[in-house]
Amino acid sequence: MPVNMEEMRRCSVAVDLGASRTRVYVKDTGVIVDEPSVAAVNVRTGALLAVGELAERMTGRTPDHIRVVRPVQGGTVVNVDLARRMLRHLIGSKLRRTWIRRPGMRFAACVPHDSEPLAQRALHETLTAVGARRVELADTIVCAAIGSGLPVEHPEAAMVVVCGAGTTQVAVLSLGSIVAAETVPVGGDAIDYAVIEHLRSRHELLLPHPAVRPLRMMLHSDPGPAVAEVHGRDVTTGLARTVTVDTESVRQAVGGPLTAVLDAIRTVLRRCPPDLVADLSERGLVLAGGGALLPGLDAMLSRATGIPVHTAEAPDTCAVRGLGAMIEGKVESMRLDPLAG
């Protein structure tokens, strides 16, 4: 979607409402919120009990009358009311003084590439209910590219892979616009699920979701035998059990989801003009998003594509920092006015 930089500069708050984390950037202040997009609700009364880090720690540890919910899935708001209540609690205390001085501020928000109008409307309604007077939307791919420091406004190729929790977006940009893009429903959650299913089928062990993160660090090890002890619940007996997992089996488990990401990169490259692909052979692509922190992902993609792969600085906050640069007026779009006849 085209971004109106003039309207963006009038915004005071930038919001990246992601499936994994919610991040809020305030003009002249920086990132003030970086919390999980999670809420704990009492299903009997409908009361909101916790949001953010506290609600995430409650996952899998609650009684029957308390449910831990993620109101955002795949970059789309699926529960507008709960997302509004969660966001109000996350940013209310930090923006209360600002709201008193400037009621009805303008918000800027990033949405996934080619998102449906219904998804954009849900995000718009969520931010309006929080107190935004007007909401400007920008493509997550463009925001992440700007936050990664790529020269998206120049007549040269800039390729970015945004690895989110629910989706991965791949795009090549030039002259401030997207030349070719592809979105696959594979992200960090799919990688975690692949590891959990591997342990269930191979070792008959049920693993809690938070325990998957340490297994990712095994991919940092050099090629060769490396093992780790994993604690979980036996599928048959229901008792606690410990198994030994090797690095190679973890690599094979995450191979399926990563192959889908690789296919998306190849599809985007096939759609690009040869001149832009030649630029990328020298400049390479940049990984952004929380999934970019997966150990060994950059090396695997570089070997498979034959082009350099770099990980952005603080890749998990690239999108909100890029959106913040827009509202701060630090991004100048290249204007191509018609030449006089």
Secondary structure, DSSP 8 states (H G I E B T S, - for coil): ----HHHHHT--EEEEE-SSEEEEEETTTEEEEEEES-EEEETTT--EEEETHHHHHTTT---TTEEEE-SEETTEES-HHHHHHHHHHHHHHHHHHHHHHSSS-EEEEEE-TT--HHHHHHHHHHHHHHT-SEEEEEEHHHHHHHHTT--TTSSS-EEEEEE-SS-EEEEEEETTEEEEEEEES--HHHHHHHHHHHHHHHH-EE--GGGHHHHHGGGGS-SS--EEEEEEEETTT--EEEEEEEHHHHHHHHHHHHHHHHHHHHHHHHHS-HHHHHHHHHH-EEEESGGGGSTTHHHHHHHHHSS-EEE-SSGGGHHHHHHHHHHTT------------
